[in-house]
Amino acid sequence: MSEIYKERVYGNFKPSAKQKLKAKKAKKKDKRTGMSEEHCTNIRMLKCINCGWPQSEIHHLKCTGERGAGMRSTDKWGVPLCHDCHINGVEKVGSRKEINWFQTRGIDCLSLATALWSNRHDFELMKSVWTAHWDGKEKFKGQAND
């Protein structure tokens, strides 16, 4: 009679409740990187980058690659848009054509968002970043009409 030898394994290899909680906190911490309520407030105080309307909302860019299903990008990818440009403009065209929507209007949305985020602690610098992008947009319009 031959039996198949099977080594016995003792112990529970599932993570403990403490380990699960630690992993959950680490995941939550990673998700919060790039989030700032102060930054969002400052962006809302800027004019719309498309039309110059004085009241704006924060549009979280979808073209950053950090989104998942049902998730939005972090606040560091926010740009100021008025309600009309936000809802009836870029949100209407969808995520695949988002960059094209900005480019046809002469706006480099990724560099704008990056520059705003890097100056998030100084509202005056954020305004100067907005002005520089607005001026570049106006030059683009002038070239497009020639």
N, C-alpha and C positions, 0 to 999 in steps of 0.2 A: 504494500500500500504506500503510495506516494502522495504526499500532501504538498500543495503549493504553499511555500513559505511567504507570509505576508507580515512585514514589519509593523508593529503596533506603534501608533503615534498618540502621544498623550498631550493634552493641553488644548486651550482655546486660542486660535490664531486670529480671531476677530479683533479689530481695534477696540480698546476700552472706550467708555463714554468720555473720559478725560481726553483721550487721543482724538476722538471725533470732534469734540468741542474745539480743541487746539487747531485742527485742520480747517474747521469751519471759519474760525477767526482769521486765520492766515489767508484764506480765500477771499473773505470779505475785505480784508485790508488791501489785497491786490486790486480788487475791483474799485476801491475808493481812490486809487492813484489817478490823478488827473481830474479830480472833482473839487470844486470850490464854489460855495454859494456867493462869496464876495466877488469872484470873477464873473459869475452870471449876472449879478446886480450891476456891475460895471458895464458889461456888454449891453444890458437893457437901457443904460443911460446914453449909449452912443446912437447916432443916427443910422438909418437903414443904409447899408453899403450899396444897395442897388439904386434906390430913388432919392435918398437923402431925407426921407420923412423923419421927423424928430422923435417919434415914439417907436421903439423897436422891441423885438422879441429875440430870444437866442435860438438860432437854428443849429442843431447838432449835425455836423456833416456825416453823411452815410458812407462816403467813399474812403473812409480811413482804414477799413479792414479790421477794426476792433469790435464790431457789432456781432451779435448773434441773433437768432430768431427771437423777436419780441424785446430786443434790447436797443437802447440808443447809445451813441458814442459818448465818451466822457466829456466833461465840460471844457477840456482843453481844445476840443475841436468845434467850439462854438463861434458863430459869426452873427453880427447884428443884421436882422431883416425886419421890415415892418410887417404887420399882419397880412396885408394884401400880397406882398412879394413872397412871404413865407408860405401861406396856405394856397393862394391861387397861382403861385409861381413855381418855386422849386419843389414843393410837396406834390404838386400836381404832375410834374414830369416823372417823378419816381427816382429811385436810388441809382439806377443804371445810367440815367441821363443827367444826373445832378451836376457833375463837373462841366458838361457841355452847356448847361443852363448858365452857369457862372461865367464860363469862358466867352460865350457869345455876348456877354455884357461887359467884357473886359476886366473881370474880377478873378484874381488868383486866390481862390478860397482857401487852399491849403496853407499857403504862405501867410495869408491874413490871419487865420486861426492860430498858427504857430507863433507869429509875432505878437498877437494879442495875449496869448498865454505866457510868453516869456516876459511880458511887461505887466502882468496881472496885478502886481502890488502897487503900481503907480498909475492912477487914472489919467493923469496928464500925458504920460508916455503912450497910453492906449489911444488917446485922442490923436496924438501925432501919427501913430501907426495907421489909424483910420484915415486921416487926412492924406497920408502918402499913398495909400491904396486908392482913395477917391480920385486923387490927381492922376494916378496911372490909368484909372478907368476912363477919365475924361480925355486923356491923350489917345487912348485906344479908340474912343468914339470919333475923335477928329481924324484919325488915320482911316477908319472904316468909311467915312464919308468922302474921302479924297478919291 
